[in-house]
Amino acid sequence: MKICILSYKFFTGGFTSSLIPLLKHLRENNIDVDLMLFEKGAEDSMDTSFVNITYNHTPKRNMSKFERGVRLFFTPHFREHYKYRLKHSDDSDIVYRNDVFRGQTLTRFTVMEYTQKCDLSQYDCVVAWEEGFTSYFLANNVIAKKKIGYIHPDYQKARFCKYADEIALKGLDKIAFVSNATAKSFMEAIPSLADKAVCIPNTLMVNEIIEKSKENVQTFEKGSFDIVTVCRLDNVSKALDRAVKVAARLKNDGLDFKWYFVGDGVSREKMQNWIKEYNVEDRVIMLGEKSNPHPFTKNADLFVLQSYYEGKPMSVAEAMILDTPVMITSFAAAKEQVQDNVTGFIADNNEDAVYEKLKYIIENKHCLDTVRENLSKLDKKKTFEDITPFLNAVEE
């Protein structure tokens, strides 16, 4: 069996961090895989010895500004979206939703009408690792025996444009989701494509994560209760504003804690401003991007991911592998990932609930002992390294 996986480009974190473990597991199972990228990224500075990398140079023509404007104007639903956006220009969520609609619609036009076809029929299966351009390209511009495209987040909560996807994803044989809950979200949004949905959870490298967590790096000045969050700094999904507000409330209660954020992203400056605004510079510490975040997760008292929405976050699984108790919000796949009060804690997805749950844990640290013990008994390889769902989808 020979597989080709399409990914737009290699970079630290994000889609790349979920792809690398799969590529390594496939190599361990002696499966022939090519990774095909559209752009040069960070691969030259990374260890990519576990996969053969090629590049896709399929010609495409970019639309002019005039063409984009005309095409959008005559697109069904665009005008009503635009009018609604103008009427609610002070609502950042509505502005974001309209921008997503615009971006996905233009991507669909670019791929389906301005990009040449590509013959990859030498592979038994071609997999598009990201939603958007990569999956659109596979569905419409690739000649292949079998096509599988991934959508990682919660489809409805991420506000994806179903009008574009319903047209652009028809050419896929299967659409993969990392949890049953996110698959359900998609099937409810686009019933006409529901028969293509399949759940393929992400895999991780358990021993590699454990070994990396042992790296001798300076993490925390132990003494207070240390909370760590490893995430992309994007407030749209990661609820950074809420985290700062919760930290301020916990500080006002006189609780002794520090909340460390590992990562970088588009909302970094906003978060820095919120930290100053709420006077929590001594409690919320931004550590920036780390090539190896595992020692920070390992040495924390608690790992927290209180996102507005998620797919099935790998950072939570990585914390569980390291026997670090986790607290997450009740996003779609939360109960698929964590058993409340057994392998972690789940809070309702609102500010008061996050605050109350964190306050309880900090004031009752002994509740973490049972969780750590349960995590230590978990069969990590069986839980986090199973590539059977991926292979079944490829072979069917």
C-alpha positions in Angstrom: 0.0 0.0 0.0 1.3 3.5 -0.9 -0.2 6.6 0.6 0.2 10.3 -0.2 -0.6 12.9 2.5 -1.1 16.5 1.4 -0.3 19.3 3.8 0.1 22.9 2.9 3.4 23.4 4.7 5.4 22.3 7.7 5.5 24.6 10.7 5.9 24.4 14.5 2.7 23.3 16.3 -0.8 23.2 14.8 -1.5 20.7 12.0 2.1 19.6 11.8 2.2 18.5 15.5 -0.8 16.1 14.8 0.6 14.9 11.5 4.1 13.9 12.6 3.1 11.1 15.0 0.9 9.5 12.3 3.8 9.6 9.8 6.1 8.0 12.4 3.6 5.2 13.2 3.0 4.5 9.5 6.8 4.1 9.0 7.0 1.8 12.0 4.3 -0.3 10.3 6.3 -0.4 7.0 3.7 1.6 5.1 5.0 3.5 2.1 4.1 7.2 2.6 5.0 10.4 0.7 4.3 13.8 2.3 3.4 16.3 -0.4 3.7 20.0 0.5 2.5 23.0 -1.4 5.0 25.5 0.1 8.4 25.4 1.8 8.1 25.7 5.5 10.1 24.7 8.6 11.0 21.2 7.4 14.7 22.0 6.9 15.1 22.8 10.6 13.2 19.7 11.7 13.9 16.0 11.8 11.9 14.6 8.8 13.9 11.4 8.3 10.7 9.4 9.0 9.0 10.5 5.7 9.8 11.2 2.1 8.9 14.8 1.3 7.8 16.0 -2.2 6.4 19.3 -3.4 3.3 20.0 -5.4 3.8 22.7 -8.1 0.4 22.4 -9.8 0.0 25.8 -11.7 -2.8 28.1 -10.5 -3.8 31.6 -11.4 -4.7 34.1 -8.8 -7.9 36.1 -9.3 -7.5 39.9 -9.7 -9.1 42.2 -7.1 -11.9 43.0 -9.7 -12.6 39.3 -10.3 -12.8 38.6 -6.6 -15.3 41.4 -6.1 -17.5 40.3 -9.0 -17.5 36.7 -8.1 -18.3 37.3 -4.4 -21.1 39.7 -5.3 -22.9 37.1 -7.4 -22.4 34.3 -4.9 -25.6 33.1 -3.2 -25.8 34.2 0.4 -22.8 36.6 0.2 -24.9 39.8 0.0 -27.0 38.9 3.0 -23.9 38.0 5.0 -22.3 41.3 4.0 -25.3 43.4 4.9 -25.6 41.6 8.2 -21.9 42.3 8.9 -22.3 46.0 8.2 -25.3 46.2 10.5 -23.3 44.5 13.3 -19.8 45.8 12.6 -19.1 46.2 16.4 -19.6 42.4 16.9 -16.3 40.8 16.4 -17.9 37.3 16.1 -20.1 38.4 13.2 -17.2 40.1 11.5 -15.1 36.9 11.9 -18.0 34.7 10.5 -18.3 36.9 7.4 -14.5 36.8 6.9 -14.6 33.0 7.0 -17.4 33.0 4.5 -15.5 35.3 2.2 -12.2 33.4 2.6 -13.7 29.9 2.0 -15.7 31.1 -1.0 -12.7 32.7 -2.7 -10.6 29.6 -2.0 -13.3 27.4 -3.6 -13.2 29.6 -6.7 -9.4 29.5 -6.9 -9.2 25.8 -6.5 -12.1 24.7 -8.7 -11.8 27.2 -11.5 -8.2 28.6 -11.5 -6.1 25.6 -10.6 -5.0 22.8 -13.0 -5.6 19.1 -12.4 -3.0 16.8 -10.8 -2.7 13.0 -11.4 -1.8 11.1 -8.2 -3.3 7.8 -9.3 0.0 6.0 -8.5 -1.1 6.1 -4.8 -3.7 3.7 -3.3 -5.0 6.7 -1.2 -4.4 10.4 -1.0 -5.2 12.2 2.2 -5.6 16.0 2.7 -4.5 16.8 6.2 -6.1 20.3 6.5 -9.5 21.7 5.8 -9.8 24.6 3.3 -7.4 24.8 0.4 -5.8 21.4 0.8 -9.0 19.4 1.0 -10.6 21.5 -1.8 -7.6 20.8 -4.0 -7.8 17.0 -3.3 -11.6 16.9 -3.9 -11.6 18.8 -7.1 -8.2 18.8 -8.7 -6.6 15.4 -8.0 -7.1 12.2 -9.9 -6.8 9.5 -7.3 -8.1 6.0 -6.4 -9.3 7.2 -3.0 -9.5 10.6 -1.4 -9.8 11.4 2.3 -9.9 15.0 3.6 -9.6 16.1 7.3 -11.6 18.7 9.2 -10.0 19.0 12.7 -12.1 21.5 14.7 -15.8 21.5 15.8 -17.4 22.4 12.4 -20.2 24.5 13.7 -18.4 26.2 16.5 -15.5 27.1 14.2 -18.1 28.8 12.0 -17.0 27.2 8.8 -18.9 28.1 5.6 -21.2 25.2 4.8 -22.2 26.9 1.5 -18.7 26.6 0.2 -17.9 23.2 1.7 -21.1 21.5 0.5 -19.9 22.2 -3.1 -16.2 21.9 -2.7 -16.0 18.7 -0.7 -18.3 16.5 -2.8 -15.3 15.0 -4.6 -14.0 13.3 -1.4 -14.7 9.7 -0.7 -14.4 10.3 3.1 -14.2 13.3 5.4 -12.3 12.5 8.6 -12.9 14.0 12.0 -10.8 13.5 15.1 -13.8 12.8 17.4 -17.3 11.4 17.2 -18.6 14.8 18.5 -17.0 16.8 15.7 -18.2 14.3 13.1 -21.7 14.8 14.4 -21.3 18.6 14.3 -20.5 18.4 10.6 -23.2 15.9 9.8 -25.8 18.2 11.3 -24.5 21.2 9.4 -24.2 19.5 6.0 -26.6 16.5 5.9 -25.9 15.9 2.2 -22.3 14.9 3.0 -23.1 13.0 6.2 -22.5 9.6 4.6 -18.8 10.6 4.0 -18.0 11.4 7.7 -15.7 9.1 9.6 -14.0 9.4 13.0 -10.2 9.0 12.9 -8.7 10.1 16.2 -5.2 11.7 16.2 -2.3 9.5 17.4 0.7 10.4 19.5 4.2 9.0 20.3 3.9 8.0 24.0 7.6 7.1 24.7 8.8 10.2 22.8 6.6 12.5 24.8 7.8 11.0 28.1 11.4 11.2 27.1 11.1 14.8 26.0 9.4 15.7 29.3 12.7 14.7 31.1 14.7 17.5 29.3 16.5 19.6 31.8 15.0 23.0 31.3 14.0 25.7 33.8 10.3 25.5 34.2 8.6 26.9 37.3 9.7 28.4 40.6 7.9 25.8 42.8 6.0 27.1 45.7 2.7 28.4 44.4 0.1 26.3 42.6 1.4 26.0 39.0 -1.1 25.9 36.2 0.1 25.5 32.6 -1.7 26.0 29.3 -0.1 25.0 26.0 -2.0 26.4 23.1 -2.0 28.6 20.1 -2.7 32.2 21.2 -5.9 32.7 19.2 -8.7 34.2 21.3 -11.4 33.1 18.9 -11.2 29.5 20.1 -8.8 29.5 23.1 -10.8 31.9 25.3 -7.7 33.9 26.4 -9.8 36.8 27.5 -11.8 34.6 29.8 -8.6 33.0 31.3 -7.3 36.5 32.3 -10.7 37.4 33.9 -10.7 34.1 35.8 -7.1 34.7 37.0 -8.1 38.1 38.3 -11.0 36.7 40.3 -8.8 34.0 41.7 -6.2 36.6 42.7 -8.8 38.7 44.4 -9.7 35.7 46.4 -6.2 35.7 47.8 -5.3 32.3 46.2 -1.6 31.5 45.6 -1.2 30.4 42.0 0.6 31.1 38.8 -0.8 30.4 35.4 1.7 29.9 32.6 0.9 30.1 28.9 3.2 28.3 26.4 2.6 29.3 22.8 2.3 32.2 20.4 -0.2 33.4 18.0 -2.3 36.3 16.6 -3.8 37.3 19.9 -0.5 37.6 21.8 -0.6 41.4 22.0 -4.2 41.5 23.0 -3.5 39.0 25.8 -0.6 41.1 27.0 -2.9 44.1 27.2 -5.6 42.1 29.1 -3.0 41.0 31.6 -2.1 44.6 32.3 -5.7 45.7 32.3 -6.7 43.2 34.9 -3.6 43.6 37.0 -2.5 40.0 36.9 1.1 40.4 35.6 2.3 38.5 38.7 -0.2 35.6 38.1 -0.4 35.1 34.3 2.9 34.6 32.7 3.4 34.3 28.9 6.4 32.0 28.2 6.2 32.2 24.4 6.7 29.4 21.9 8.7 26.4 23.1 10.0 23.7 20.8 9.6 21.3 23.6 6.6 22.2 25.9 6.5 18.8 27.6 8.8 19.6 30.6 6.4 22.5 31.5 3.4 20.2 31.3 5.1 17.5 33.3 6.1 19.9 36.1 2.8 21.7 36.4 0.3 20.9 39.2 -2.6 21.2 36.7 -2.9 21.5 32.9 -5.8 23.7 31.8 -7.4 24.2 28.4 -10.6 26.2 28.9 -11.4 26.8 25.2 -14.6 28.0 23.7 -14.4 25.1 21.3 -12.0 22.4 20.2 -11.7 19.3 18.1 -9.9 16.8 20.3 -6.8 18.7 21.5 -3.5 16.8 21.5 -2.1 19.0 24.3 -4.7 17.5 26.6 -3.7 14.0 25.6 0.0 14.8 26.0 -0.7 16.0 29.6 -2.5 12.8 30.3 0.4 10.8 29.0 2.6 12.6 31.5 0.2 11.9 34.4 -0.5 15.6 34.8 -4.1 16.3 35.9 -6.1 18.2 33.3 -9.1 20.6 33.5 -10.9 21.3 30.3 -14.2 23.0 29.4 -17.2 21.1 28.0 -16.4 21.4 24.3 -17.9 18.9 22.0 -15.4 16.0 22.5 -14.6 16.7 26.2 -16.3 13.5 27.5 -14.6 11.4 24.8 -11.3 12.6 26.1 -11.6 13.0 29.8 -13.7 11.2 32.5 -14.7 13.9 34.9 -13.2 13.5 38.4 -11.5 10.3 37.3 -8.9 11.2 34.6 -9.4 14.9 34.8 -11.9 17.6 35.4 -14.6 19.1 33.1 -16.1 22.6 33.7 -19.1 24.0 32.0 -18.1 26.3 29.2 -18.6 29.7 30.9 -16.6 32.1 33.0 -18.3 31.3 36.3 -17.9 27.6 35.9 -14.2 27.8 35.0 -13.6 30.1 38.0 -15.4 27.8 40.4 -13.7 24.7 39.2 -10.2 26.2 39.3 -10.9 27.7 42.8 -12.1 24.3 44.1 -9.0 22.5 42.7 -6.5 25.1 44.1 -8.2 25.0 47.5 -8.4 21.2 47.5 -5.1 20.0 46.0 -5.7 16.5 47.4 -8.3 15.9 44.7 -5.4 15.8 42.2 -3.9 12.7 43.8 -6.6 10.4 42.7 -6.5 11.7 39.2 -2.7 11.2 39.0 -3.1 7.7 40.3 -5.8 6.9 37.7 -3.7 8.4 34.9 -0.7 6.3 35.9 -2.8 3.2 35.5 -4.0 4.1 32.0 -2.7 2.0 29.1 -1.1 4.9 27.3 -0.1 3.1 24.1 -3.4 1.5 23.6 -5.2 4.8 24.3 -3.1 7.1 22.3 -1.2 5.2 19.6 -3.9 3.2 17.8 -3.7 3.9 14.0 -6.3 1.2 13.2 -9.1 3.7 12.4 -6.8 5.5 9.9 -5.8 2.3 8.2 -9.4 1.0 8.1 -10.5 4.3 6.4 -7.6 4.0 3.9 -8.2 0.4 3.0 -12.0 0.3 2.8 
